[in-house]
């Protein structure tokens, strides 16, 4: 019988790796929470989340949580770009629906990513828009 491949994955066979994965899963949940609370904190929690995403990105590489980190980072940058466009166009009134659309899109991505994390499902395209 071969020791490579199979179930559980090699990363889960070592208790230290299992602890690392558990820790990353918890951190990923916390990061989704920080992203979700950005409306209530004026954006402070999203700044904390994006900094943690970049600091821990290498640790998540090669794990199931790497996709979630990519998803969260993309959500931040696309959301920031959308907010900047909405604010720039606010004076001509078109910025208001743009800001609403960006807020709904951001909420959608937070909910989708968090549900996928909860269900241990991989994100189909973490670099995509939806």
N, C-alpha and C positions, 0 to 999 in steps of 0.2 A: 504494500500500500504506500502510495506516494505521500510525502508530507507537505508538498507544495499544492496550493489551490484548495478547493473544498471548503467545507464549513466547519467551524467558524473561520472567517478570514484570518490569515496569519497575524494581522494586527491585533486581533482579539484573543489570540492564544497566550500572549504574554500579559500577565496581570498589570505590569507597568503601563503597557500600551492601552489596556482596557481603562485604566484610571485616567490616562491622558485623554482618551476619547470621551469619557464621561465628563471630564472637566471642560473640554471643548464644546460638548453639547450644552452644558449648563451656561457657558459663556455666550454661546450663540443665542440661547433663549434670552439672556439678559440684554444682549445687543438689540434683538428685536423689540424688547420692552423699551429700551432707550430710544429707538427710532419711533416707536408708537407714541411716546410721551412728548415728542418735540413740540406738538401744538400747545401743550400746557406749560411749557418752560421757555417759550420764545426761541426755541432752537438750541438751547444749551445742551440738552441731552443728545441731540444728533451730532454735535461737535465732539462730545465725549465718545460716542459710539464709533464715529469714523476714525478717530485717533486710535482707539483700541483695535478696530478692524485692521488698520495698517500695521500696528505693532505686533499683532498676533497672526498676521496673514501667513508667515512662513511656518508657524506651528500647525496651522490648519492644512497646509499643503499635503496632498496625498491622502487626505481623510474625506469622509462623506461631508464634512462641514466646509470644505474648501468652496464648494458651489454656493453655499449660503453666504460666505464672506464676499464672494464675487457679486452675488445678488444684492447684498446690502451696500457694498461700495458703489455699484452702478446706480442703485436707487438714490443714494446721496447725490452723486454728481449730476445725474439726469434731473433730479428734483431741484437741485440748486440752479441749474441752467434754466429750467422752466420758471422758477420763481424770479430769476433775474429778468427774463423776457417779460413776464407778467408785470413786474414792477416798472420796467421801462415803458411798457405800453399802458400803464395805469391811467396816465393823463388823457389818453384818447379813448378811455372806457373799455376798449377791447381787452385790457389787462385784467379786468375783474373776472370774466369767464375763464381766461387762461389760468389765473391763480386758483380758481375753483377746480378746474380740470386737473391741474398739477396736484392739488391736495387730494382729490379722489384717486388719482392714479397712484400716488405715494401710499395712501391707505390700502389700496388694492394690493400693492406689492408687499407691504408689511404683512397683511393678513395671509396672502398666498404663501409667502416664504415661511411664516411661522407655522401655518398648518402643515406644510410639507415637512418641516422639521419635527413637529409633534408626531406625525405619522411615519417618520423615518423613510420618507420617499425622496428620491433625488429630484432636483429641479431639472426639467427637460432642457432648458436653455438659459443658464444663469446670466448670459451676456445679452439676452434678448430684452425687448420692451415689455412683453407680457409673459 
